[in-house]
Amino acid sequence: MSEQQSAENSNVTLAARSVRKSYQQGPEEVVVLDGLELKVTRGELLGVVGASGSGKSTLLNLLGGLDRPDQGSIEILGRDLATLSESQRAQVRNQHLGFVYQFHHLLGEFSALENAAMPLLIAGKPKREIQERAQELLVAVGLEHRLKHRPSALSGGERQRVAIARALANHPDCVLMDEPTGNLDRRTADQVLELLLDLNQRLQISFVIVSHDERVAARMDRVVTLDNGVLENTTPENDAVSRASS
């Protein structure tokens, strides 16, 4: 491997290499991903678009180590997930990845602070560190006055902000998002998007965002379209440059 290739690889947070994934529907095999290739670099904002049923959520589940490809490999910071035990995969997810979904999936019996702290509890961090980190994140997403509120007492946008804080708890290298603004009104969705862009710039975390929202896609560094099981780059180079400088 050349020195340039080594440097490029060290900058890759997530990689999918020749990934194939299919499901059985009765006697028929339905191929969802077919030889898919993808690299996500450090600090990159990547948008993934495609028709409903094209496999976008399947792709996120594979990238997050929640499912296994039939063929090919998924690598996180150069580690092939297929070589890890289930407990090791869970540890990698906890330490290096964050997840945000269209529906926030907060635990209703816990406060915003307790929900944001969950990944830290799972990681076995000291109690004081858990408290300080969770509070710091909720302040960062503008919820300093909602720390003790349960999800039922929060608006949809506030719940999604708690979910974002939770995803950032363990200083992840990449956050995977499935329609993070899809369940929000336009004004709230715009606020959440601005928050994500700010966090990306300040923390240099990679974001992979599946979205049908053209306004979200328009703010990404790069946009790829999932079609017939493969990804096609749909971001003109000059647009990507202008987005990065805006």
C-alpha positions as CSV (number, residue, x, y, z in Angstrom):
1,M,0.0,0.0,0.0
2,S,1.4,3.4,-1.0
3,E,1.8,6.2,1.6
4,Q,-1.1,8.2,-0.1
5,Q,-3.4,5.2,0.0
6,S,-2.6,4.7,3.7
7,A,-3.4,8.3,4.4
8,E,-6.7,8.1,2.6
9,N,-7.7,5.0,4.4
10,S,-6.9,6.5,7.8
11,N,-9.4,9.3,7.0
12,V,-12.2,6.8,6.2
13,T,-14.7,6.4,9.1
14,L,-17.1,3.9,7.4
15,A,-16.7,1.7,4.4
16,A,-19.0,-0.7,2.6
17,R,-17.1,-3.0,0.2
18,S,-18.8,-5.1,-2.4
19,V,-21.9,-5.4,-0.2
20,R,-24.7,-7.7,-1.2
21,K,-27.9,-8.1,0.8
22,S,-31.1,-10.1,-0.2
23,Y,-34.2,-11.3,1.5
24,Q,-36.5,-14.2,0.8
25,Q,-40.2,-13.5,-0.2
26,G,-41.7,-16.9,-0.4
27,P,-39.8,-18.8,-3.1
28,E,-38.3,-15.6,-4.5
29,E,-35.0,-13.9,-3.6
30,V,-35.2,-10.1,-3.5
31,V,-31.8,-8.5,-3.9
32,V,-31.8,-5.2,-2.0
33,L,-28.1,-4.3,-2.3
34,D,-25.9,-5.7,-5.1
35,G,-22.1,-5.1,-4.9
36,L,-22.6,-1.7,-3.2
37,E,-19.5,0.4,-2.5
38,L,-19.3,3.4,-0.1
39,K,-16.7,5.3,1.8
40,V,-17.6,8.0,4.4
41,T,-14.7,10.2,5.4
42,R,-14.1,12.0,8.7
43,G,-16.4,15.0,9.2
44,E,-18.3,14.3,6.0
45,L,-22.0,15.2,5.6
46,L,-23.4,12.4,3.3
47,G,-27.0,12.4,2.1
48,V,-28.6,9.2,0.9
49,V,-31.7,9.4,-1.3
50,G,-33.7,6.9,-3.2
51,A,-37.2,5.7,-3.9
52,S,-39.2,4.0,-1.1
53,G,-38.2,0.4,-0.8
54,S,-34.8,1.0,-2.4
55,G,-33.0,-0.3,0.6
56,K,-31.9,2.9,2.4
57,S,-32.8,1.7,5.8
58,T,-31.2,-1.7,5.1
59,L,-28.0,0.2,4.2
60,L,-28.1,2.1,7.5
61,N,-28.6,-1.1,9.5
62,L,-25.6,-2.7,7.8
63,L,-23.4,0.4,8.3
64,G,-24.4,0.4,11.9
65,G,-23.6,-3.3,12.5
66,L,-27.3,-4.1,13.2
67,D,-27.4,-6.5,10.3
68,R,-24.9,-8.5,8.4
69,P,-24.4,-8.5,4.6
70,D,-24.7,-11.7,2.6
71,Q,-21.4,-10.9,0.9
72,G,-18.8,-8.1,1.2
73,S,-17.7,-6.3,4.3
74,I,-18.6,-3.3,6.5
75,E,-15.7,-1.6,8.1
76,I,-15.7,1.0,10.9
77,L,-12.3,2.8,11.3
78,G,-10.8,-0.1,9.3
79,R,-12.2,-2.9,11.5
80,D,-14.2,-5.5,9.5
81,L,-17.4,-6.1,11.6
82,A,-17.6,-9.7,10.3
83,T,-14.4,-10.5,12.3
84,L,-15.9,-9.4,15.6
85,S,-18.1,-11.3,18.1
86,E,-21.6,-10.0,18.8
87,S,-20.4,-8.4,22.1
88,Q,-17.5,-6.7,20.3
89,R,-19.8,-5.4,17.6
90,A,-22.1,-4.0,20.3
91,Q,-19.1,-2.3,21.9
92,V,-18.0,-0.8,18.5
93,R,-21.5,0.6,18.0
94,N,-21.5,2.1,21.5
95,Q,-18.1,3.7,21.2
96,H,-18.0,4.8,17.6
97,L,-21.5,5.2,16.2
98,G,-24.7,7.2,17.0
99,F,-28.2,6.6,15.7
100,V,-31.1,8.9,15.2
101,Y,-34.4,7.8,13.6
102,Q,-37.5,9.5,12.3
103,F,-39.3,8.6,15.5
104,H,-37.1,9.5,18.4
105,H,-37.4,6.1,20.3
106,L,-37.0,7.8,23.7
107,L,-37.9,5.9,26.9
108,G,-41.1,7.5,28.2
109,E,-40.5,6.8,31.9
110,F,-37.2,8.6,31.9
111,S,-36.3,12.3,31.8
112,A,-34.5,14.0,28.9
113,L,-31.3,13.9,30.9
114,E,-31.7,10.2,31.6
115,N,-32.5,9.4,28.0
116,A,-29.4,11.4,26.8
117,A,-27.3,9.5,29.3
118,M,-28.2,6.0,28.2
119,P,-25.2,5.2,26.0
120,L,-22.9,6.4,28.8
121,L,-24.6,4.1,31.2
122,I,-24.2,1.2,28.8
123,A,-20.6,2.0,28.4
124,G,-20.1,1.9,32.2
125,K,-18.9,5.5,32.6
126,P,-18.6,7.0,36.1
127,K,-21.8,8.5,37.4
128,R,-20.4,12.1,37.6
129,E,-19.1,11.9,34.1
130,I,-22.5,10.6,32.9
131,Q,-24.4,13.5,34.5
132,E,-22.0,16.2,33.3
133,R,-21.8,14.8,29.7
134,A,-25.6,14.4,29.3
135,Q,-26.2,17.8,30.7
136,E,-23.6,19.4,28.5
137,L,-25.1,17.8,25.4
138,L,-28.7,18.9,26.2
139,V,-27.4,22.4,26.7
140,A,-25.6,22.2,23.3
141,V,-28.9,21.3,21.6
142,G,-30.8,24.1,23.3
143,L,-32.6,22.1,26.0
144,E,-31.1,23.5,29.2
145,H,-34.6,24.2,30.5
146,R,-35.9,20.7,29.7
147,L,-33.5,18.5,31.5
148,K,-36.0,16.9,33.9
149,H,-38.9,16.8,31.5
150,R,-40.1,13.4,30.2
151,P,-40.8,12.9,26.5
152,S,-44.5,13.3,26.9
153,A,-43.9,16.9,28.1
154,L,-41.6,17.8,25.1
155,S,-42.5,18.9,21.6
156,G,-41.6,16.8,18.6
157,G,-38.6,19.0,17.9
158,E,-37.5,18.8,21.5
159,R,-37.7,15.0,21.5
160,Q,-35.6,14.8,18.4
161,R,-33.0,17.1,20.0
162,V,-32.8,14.7,22.9
163,A,-32.3,11.9,20.5
164,I,-29.5,13.8,18.8
165,A,-27.9,14.5,22.2
166,R,-28.2,10.8,23.0
167,A,-26.5,9.9,19.7
168,L,-23.6,12.1,20.5
169,A,-23.1,10.9,24.1
170,N,-20.0,8.8,23.6
171,H,-18.2,11.1,21.2
172,P,-19.0,9.0,18.1
173,D,-17.0,9.1,14.9
174,C,-20.2,8.9,12.8
175,V,-23.9,9.4,13.4
176,L,-26.4,7.4,11.2
177,M,-29.8,9.2,10.7
178,D,-32.9,7.7,9.1
179,E,-35.3,10.6,8.1
180,P,-34.4,12.7,11.2
181,T,-36.7,15.6,10.1
182,G,-39.4,13.4,8.5
183,N,-41.8,13.6,11.4
184,L,-41.4,17.4,12.1
185,D,-43.1,20.5,10.7
186,R,-41.1,22.6,8.3
187,R,-39.9,25.3,10.9
188,T,-38.9,22.7,13.4
189,A,-37.2,20.5,10.7
190,D,-35.2,23.6,9.6
191,Q,-34.1,24.2,13.2
192,V,-33.0,20.6,13.6
193,L,-31.1,20.7,10.3
194,E,-29.2,23.9,11.4
195,L,-28.3,22.2,14.7
196,L,-26.9,19.2,12.8
197,L,-24.8,21.4,10.5
198,D,-23.5,23.3,13.5
199,L,-22.6,20.1,15.3
200,N,-20.9,18.7,12.2
201,Q,-18.7,21.8,11.9
202,R,-17.8,22.1,15.6
203,L,-17.2,18.4,16.3
204,Q,-16.1,17.1,12.9
205,I,-18.4,14.1,13.3
206,S,-19.4,12.3,10.1
207,F,-23.2,12.2,9.4
208,V,-24.9,9.7,7.0
209,I,-28.4,11.1,6.6
210,V,-31.2,9.2,4.7
211,S,-33.9,11.8,3.8
212,H,-36.6,12.5,1.3
213,D,-36.4,16.2,2.2
214,E,-34.7,18.1,-0.7
215,R,-33.8,20.9,1.7
216,V,-31.8,18.4,3.8
217,A,-30.1,16.9,0.7
218,A,-29.2,20.4,-0.6
219,R,-27.1,21.1,2.5
220,M,-25.0,17.9,2.4
221,D,-21.3,17.8,1.3
222,R,-22.2,14.9,-1.0
223,V,-25.4,13.1,-2.0
224,V,-25.7,9.6,-3.3
225,T,-28.8,7.9,-4.8
226,L,-29.5,4.3,-4.0
227,D,-31.0,2.6,-7.1
228,N,-31.1,-1.0,-8.1
229,G,-28.9,-2.0,-5.2
230,V,-26.0,0.3,-6.0
231,L,-25.1,3.9,-5.1
232,E,-24.7,6.7,-7.7
233,N,-23.0,10.0,-6.9
234,T,-25.6,12.7,-7.6
235,T,-23.7,15.7,-6.2
236,P,-22.1,17.9,-8.9
237,E,-18.5,18.7,-7.8
238,N,-19.0,22.4,-7.9
239,D,-22.2,22.2,-5.8
240,A,-20.3,20.2,-3.2
241,V,-17.6,22.8,-3.0
242,S,-20.1,25.6,-2.6
243,R,-21.9,23.7,0.1
244,A,-18.7,23.1,2.0
245,S,-17.8,26.8,1.9
246,S,-21.3,28.1,2.9
